[in-house]
Amino acid sequence: MNRRDVLKSVALMLGGTFSAPTLLAMDHWQNPVSGSSAADFVVTDNQKLIIAEVAELIIPKTGTPGAKDAGVPAFIVMMLKDCYKTPEHVSFLEGIRNLEKKDFLSLTVSQKTEMLKQVENDTVEQMKAYQVQQTKMGDNEDREQMAAQVKGLPYWRLMKELTMLGYFTSEEGLKSSFDYVPIPGKLEMIKLKPNQKSFAY
């Protein structure tokens, strides 16, 4: 199974679909493109701490590993740097800088949660604008030039997608949600017992 198939499986498991930029990023991960714009994406140490904290709030450590345990923060930075294009770099960094300006790391857990809820509410409107932007680009002959000038997928959508993707394609995330069977036996229908995990092969 290639990475794109893994991504589709994770999306279905989570009850939704991933955005076009994330699907394209997975293709770039599997088939690196020369002339990457990775130099456009530079994250400071403080911003990396914010990324880690936000990821952990999305998937906190409980009886199972959290996002930090699964290496999700480093995965997010790697994916953005190596696999996404400049518009997503711009929108993601803008979102991180906004949290940085509000001194996100110094807040209490409840204050951080409330701030992220507001970011999510704001993202609803940002996604509407993003969809309109994509439609106009599709009708425009100069779409590549236009694409270089616009913002990419909103920060919060990128953050959530990459957190989920990083977690559920990690060994820790996989084992926390499924009973992992590296060498499966015969394929047969079984009835899961209450609270029994599904199987992943």
N, C-alpha and C positions, 0 to 999 in steps of 0.2 A: 504494500500500500504506500503510495507516495504522499508527500506532505499535504498536497491539495485535497486528497481523499480524506486524510486525517482531519483536516480543517472542516470539511463538509460534515463529517461524522460528529465532530465536537459541536458544530452549529446545531445539528439536529438534536443532539443530546440535550442541549441547553434550551431547546424549544424555539429556535429562531434562525436567522441567517446573518452572516457577516456582511459587512459593507464591501462594495466593489474595491476600494483602496486596499482593504485587508486581504481580499482574495488575490489581488494583483501582487501584493507584498509577498504572499506565500509562493507565488510563481517565481518572483525574483529571488527568494530564498533558495528555491530548488535550482533555478537557472540564473545565476548572477549575471547582471547586465553591466557591460563595460561603460565607463564614463559616469559612474554613480555620483549623486550629489551629496554624498555622506558628509563632505566638508561643511555643508550648510547646517548640520545638526550638531551642536556642541552643548553638552549639559554640564553644569557646574556640580561640584560635590554636594552643595546644599540642595540643588534641584533633584539630585539622585535620592537624597533623603526624603524629599517630598513624594517622589514617585513611589518609593518603598512604603511610606506611611499610607498613602492613598490605596495602594494595592492591598495592603494588609487590612484596611478598613472594608474593602470590597470582599475579600476572603480572609477573615480573621482566623487565628489559631484557636481551635476549641479542642474537641477530642481527636481531631484530625489536624494535619499540618496546615499552616496558613500560607499566604502568598509568599512571604519572606522565606519560609522553610523550603518552598518549592523552587526558589531561585527566580521568581517572577520579575522582580525589579530589574535585574540584569538582562533578562530576556526582553523586556519592554524596550530598554535602551538599545540593545543590539538590533532588534527588529526595525525600530524607527530609523536608526542610523544606516543600516545596510539595505533595507528593503522598501522603504517608503520614499515618496518623491517630495520635492520642496514644499508644495502646498500643505501637506500634512506636517512637515517639520515646523512650518510657520504657525499653524493653528495649535499644535501640541505645545510648543514653547510659549505661546501667548497664554494658554491656560495655566501652565506651570508658573509662569511669572506673575499671573494674577494672584495665585495662591501664595506665592512668595511675598508679594507686596502686603498681603493681609496677615503676614507672620503666622502662617498656617501651623508650623511645627511647634509653636509655643502655646497653642490652644489646648483645651481639654478634649478628651475623646468626644464628648457630647457636642462641644462647639465645632469640632472638625466635621462631625457627622452632619450637623445642621448646615454648615457651609457647603458641603458636598451635595446635600439635598437641593440647595439653591442653585448650585452649578448644574445639576441635572434638570431642574425646572427651566433654567435659561437655555439649556441645550435643545429643548423642544422647539423653541423659536429659531435657534441657530440651524437646526436640521431642516426646517421649512425653507430658510433662505438658501441653504446648501442645495436642496433639491431643485429650487428655481434656477440657481446658478448652473447646475449640471444640465438642465433642460435647455437653457439658452446656449450653453457651449455646444450642445449636440446639434443645434441649428446653425451654428456659426462656422464658416469656412476656415476661419483663423483660430480654431479651437486650441491648438497647441500654444500659440502665443497668449491666448486668453487664459489658458490653464496656468501659465507661469505667473500670472498676476493676481490670482484669486487665492483665498484661503482654502485649505483642504477640509476634510472631515473634522467636525468639532472635537476639541480636546477630550471632552468627557466620553464621547462615543469611542474614540481611539483607546482611551485608558481602560474602559470596561472590556472592549473586545480583546485587547492584548493581555489583560489580566486573566480573563477566562481562558484564552487560548494558551497562554504560558502555563497556567495551572493544570489544565486538563490534558496537556500533552507532556507533562512532567511525570516522572515515576511516582513522586509523592502524591500528586493530584490524582493520578490514575488509580493508585492503590487505595486512596482514601474513599473513592467512589465505587470501585469495582473490585471483585475478587479476580485478581490477575492470574490467568492460566497460560504460562508460556508455551506448553505443549499440550494442546487440547486433545481430548479423547474423541469418540465418535459424536457426530452432530445429532442431537435428539432434543425433542421438546420436553421441558421440565417445568414444574410448577414451583415458583419461588416461595419459600416460607416467609412469614411476616418478618420484616426488617432485614431480610437477606439481600445482599448486594447482587446486582447483575454481574455477568461475567464479561471480561475483556480478554481477547486473545491477541 
